[in-house]
Amino acid sequence: PQTLIMVQYSQPIKFFRLDSRLNLDIGQNFAYKSSHGLHFLGIGISVDSALLQYDGWYMGIGIGPFMRDNIDKWVESRLVFAEKVFIGKNLNDNWNIELFTIHFSNGNFTPVNEGFNFAGLGFGYKF
């Protein structure tokens, strides 16, 4: 099993006329068995765009580059790209909740590029 803890700072933007956010992400991955798992600290910049919105619900996609502090047997580079799919709900003017999945890979820049995936639950607060 893998655990990814990610902190994200976002600014609202318009991206091709879609409600979007520009993100600065910092994440730490933990594996329960170090001989079989991923271990990395990464930092990245990403853009998430809401493709559908209805009555406080939204669904969208995101993409962006990340730099990791090491390489592993799944992806043989420090530079990876994250692709994200999410569905969320605005709970009120300040709080939202999201279910998401993220895939990391390097776009076949190296011979070893199996990639890795995470699913998660996120909470957001708008100031």
N, C-alpha and C positions, 0 to 999 in steps of 0.2 A: 504493500500500500504506500501511496505517496501523499504528502501534504504540502500544499502551496499556500503560503501566506503572502498576500500582496496588498500594498498600500498604494492608493491611486489619488492623485490630485488632478482635478479636471477643470477646464474652462469651457463654457458654452461657445460654440461657433456655428456658422452655416457652412456646410460642405456640399457643393452642388445643389444648393437650395434645400438641403435636408437639415433638420435639427440634429446637431452633432455635438461632440465634445472632444477637445484636444486633451490628451492625458499624459501625465508623467507617472510611470509605474515603477515601483521598486518591489521586487519579490524574492522570497527565500523559499527554496524547496527543501523538504526533509524526507528521507526514506527511512523506513523502520529497519531494513536490513541493508547495511552499507555496501555489501558485496553485490547486491542485486539492484540497487536503486540509484536514482539520480540525486545528486547533491549540487546545488548551485545557488548563487546569489546573482540576480540580474537586474538591470535597469533598462527601461525602454521608453519610447515615445510612441503613442498610438492615437488613432482617430476612431471613435465609435460613432456610427450614424443610425438614427432611428428610421427604419424603412416604413413601418406601419405604426400609427397611433390612433387609439380610440378610447375615450372615456377614462383617461388616466393610465391605460395600458399601452405599452410600446414594445416593439420587437425590432431588432437590428443586427448589424454586423460591425466588426472592427478589424483593423489591421495595423501593424507597426513593427519596427525593428527593435530588437533587444540585444544587449551585450551581456554575456555570462562570464563568471569568474573562472570557469574551467570547461573542459570538454569531457565527453563520456563515450560509452560504447554505442549510444543511440544516435548522437549527432556529433560529428567530428569537427565542430567549429564553435568558436565563442559567439559569433554573430548568428542569431536566429531570428526568424520572423514569426510573429504571433498572428493567428487568425482567430477571431472571436465571433460567436453567435450568442445572442442574449434575448431574454424576454423579461420585462420588468413592469412594475406597477408603482405609480406615484401615490403614496399613502396620504400625503397632504402637501402643503406648499413647500415644506422643507425635506421631508423624508421620502426615500424610495427603496424598493427591494428588487433584486434581480437574480434570476437563475441564468447561468452562463456555462459555456464550454469554450476552452482555449486549446488550440493546437499550435505547437512550436515545431518548426523545422528550418532548414537552411536553404531550401529551394534547390537542392541537389548541387550545391557548390562544392561538396566533397563527396568521395565515394560512399562514406557511411552517413546516411541521412534517414534513419527510420522515424524520427520525430517522436514527440511525446504529447500526451493529452491530459487535460485536467478539466473537471467539472466543479462548479462551485455555486455558492450563494453569497451575494454581496448586498451590503447596506450602504446607502448614500445619504449625505446631509448637505443641503444647499444653504449657503450663508446669505 
